[in-house]
């Protein structure tokens, strides 16, 4: 007779949820003296606020931060961080994420586990938004991402000019955010396939799409902006201090 699985067995079979934070970039558009993720912001750093928010999501098994091989700042700026750190970040986001997936597997993650990839510079992420993404995607065959329906009229510039070439229909257009949540195995395959074909990968969802899958769009928060340009720091400071 076959016995039913014990609660412990069921817990072992359940897919775990990991977060991977690419933190190896230099932030060339931010106008900062060093990597923008280490820029002081509202009593901490940009990535410091990001990691504090992620730490409040109880269902996450572990957070992995992927750094540049030459990073000498992280531990001194964030001495209280209790997650995993790996210095195999690559020259591109896709290379950093691919290395991070390998690092998770080396630390005991399984191909069937979920990974939520989140930008280090999205320091305004709210824990409840991460929970909403998990709720929407944990039983999904593909996974998904936080995103916002585009509200503004979109213009495409004429090539090589600062003049309008055409107006883009905004219906059904969404602005991608992070986290983006996929199975480790599927995302690993997608990134490897994109790399072999020389496809540009600006986010994880685009790699998944190139495999023929359709990620779920989960409505995010307008405040979940990616700190990118110099003016973004002042806006993020005001928003963080108002919370």
Buried (B, 14 or more C-beta within 10 A) or exposed (E): EEEEEEEEEEEEEEBBBBBBBBBBBEBEEBEBEEBBBBBEBBEBBBBBBBBBBBBEBEEBBBBBBBBBEEBEBBEEBBEEBEBBBBBBBBEBBBBBBBBBBBBBBEEEBEBEBBBBBBBBBBBBBBBEBBBBBBEBBBEBEBBBBBBBEBEEEEEEEEEEEEEEEEEEEEEEBBBBBBBBBBBBBBBBBBBBEBBEEEBEBEBBBBBBBBBEBEBBBBBBBEBBBBBBEEEBBEBBBEBBEEE
